[in-house]
Amino acid sequence: NDTYKLEVDGQNVSFHESLPGYYVEAAWDSDSERYNNPQDYPNRPNTSWQYTRFPDIIDETLGVRDKDFVTWMRPSAVPRVWNPVGMIGDRTIKEGANLTVTISSTYPAESLDDAYKMLVITEFGPLGARHDGFGILLSICAGLCFFMAV
């Protein structure tokens, strides 16, 4: 995973710990409950663990329960990978605020055919973030099914 650092008006916004007024959380509880480390973690011989391959990303004490891994492994309803890095929760970013994003690209996409990366900053609403069309389609289909059943 690439790593990101976000600052809002010069204040660091951590993706892993709560700061006054800001927090970032991307993994859902239902996703986190899906993963558990094996009983012999991290002592199994001849095994390559994530924390040894990605020491700056995966916390050894968490293993596969690490929020970055859990979010990356979230199943997708569409054929493209669209994984959130985090969400800023209980505080609105005011219009005109200065956002500074520093990206450390660990896995270059140029080596893969038709692969690219992008960073999207969006708002989060009742129908989700960027995928409003899919949510609207599902709502329309649900309504049609309801009326056909009646």
C-alpha positions in Angstrom: 0.0 0.0 0.0 1.1 3.5 -0.6 1.1 5.8 2.4 -0.5 9.2 2.7 0.0 12.1 5.0 -2.8 14.7 5.2 -2.6 18.2 6.7 -5.5 20.6 7.0 -4.4 24.2 7.4 -1.0 22.9 8.7 -2.5 20.5 11.3 -1.5 16.8 10.7 -4.6 14.5 10.2 -3.5 11.0 11.1 -5.2 8.0 9.5 -4.5 5.9 12.6 -5.0 7.9 15.7 -7.5 10.5 16.8 -6.5 14.2 16.9 -8.6 17.0 18.4 -11.5 17.6 16.0 -10.3 15.1 13.4 -10.3 11.3 13.1 -9.9 9.0 10.1 -11.4 5.5 9.9 -11.8 3.5 6.8 -12.3 -0.1 7.8 -15.9 -1.2 8.7 -16.5 -3.3 11.8 -18.0 -6.1 9.6 -14.8 -6.2 7.6 -12.5 -6.2 10.7 -14.5 -9.2 12.2 -13.8 -11.3 9.1 -10.0 -11.6 9.7 -8.1 -13.3 12.4 -4.4 -14.2 12.7 -3.6 -18.0 13.0 -3.0 -19.3 16.5 0.7 -19.7 15.9 1.1 -16.1 14.6 3.9 -14.8 14.3 6.0 -17.8 15.2 5.1 -20.3 12.3 8.3 -21.4 10.6 8.8 -20.9 6.8 6.0 -18.3 6.7 6.3 -14.8 5.3 4.2 -12.4 7.4 2.9 -9.1 6.2 4.7 -7.1 8.9 8.1 -8.4 7.7 7.4 -7.5 4.1 5.7 -4.2 4.8 7.1 -3.0 8.1 6.1 0.7 7.5 2.5 -0.3 6.8 1.5 -3.4 8.8 1.7 -3.4 12.6 3.2 -6.7 13.9 0.8 -6.9 16.8 -2.2 -6.6 14.5 -1.2 -8.7 11.5 -4.2 -9.3 9.2 -6.4 -7.3 11.7 -4.5 -4.2 10.6 -7.1 -1.6 9.3 -5.1 -0.9 6.2 -5.1 -4.6 5.2 -8.7 -5.0 6.1 -9.8 -2.1 4.0 -7.6 -3.2 1.1 -9.2 -6.7 1.2 -12.8 -5.4 1.2 -14.9 -7.1 -1.5 -15.9 -4.8 -4.4 -19.2 -4.8 -6.3 -17.4 -3.3 -9.3 -14.5 -4.6 -11.4 -12.1 -1.7 -10.3 -10.3 -1.3 -7.0 -11.6 1.6 -5.1 -10.4 1.5 -1.5 -10.8 4.3 0.9 -7.7 5.4 2.8 -9.7 7.1 5.5 -12.5 9.5 6.4 -12.4 12.7 8.4 -15.2 12.4 10.8 -16.7 14.8 13.2 -15.4 18.1 11.8 -16.2 19.8 8.5 -13.3 21.1 6.4 -14.2 24.7 5.8 -14.3 26.2 2.3 -10.9 27.7 1.5 -9.0 25.4 3.9 -5.5 24.4 2.7 -5.1 20.7 2.2 -1.6 19.3 1.8 -1.3 15.6 0.8 2.1 13.9 0.8 2.1 10.5 -1.0 4.8 7.9 -0.7 4.2 5.5 -3.6 5.4 2.1 -2.6 4.0 0.2 -5.6 4.3 2.0 -9.0 1.4 1.2 -11.3 3.5 1.8 -14.5 4.6 -1.8 -14.6 1.1 -3.1 -15.0 -0.9 -2.8 -18.3 -3.9 -0.4 -18.1 -3.3 0.3 -14.4 -3.2 3.7 -12.8 -3.7 5.3 -9.5 -5.6 8.4 -8.4 -6.4 10.2 -5.2 -10.0 11.3 -4.8 -11.1 13.6 -2.0 -14.9 13.5 -1.8 -17.7 14.0 0.6 -19.5 11.1 2.2 -23.3 11.1 2.1 -26.3 8.8 2.5 -25.7 7.0 -0.9 -21.9 6.8 -0.3 -19.1 8.7 -1.8 -18.4 8.7 -5.5 -20.8 5.9 -6.5 -24.1 7.8 -6.4 -25.2 6.3 -9.6 -24.9 2.7 -8.4 -26.8 3.5 -5.2 -29.6 5.2 -7.2 -29.8 2.2 -9.5 -30.1 -0.1 -6.5 -32.8 2.1 -5.0 -34.8 2.2 -8.2 -34.5 -1.6 -8.7 -35.7 -2.1 -5.1 -38.7 0.1 -5.6 -39.6 -1.7 -8.8 -39.3 -5.1 -7.1 -41.6 -3.8 -4.3 -44.3 -2.6 -6.6 -44.1 -5.8 -8.7 -44.6 -7.8 -5.5 -47.6 -5.9 -4.4 
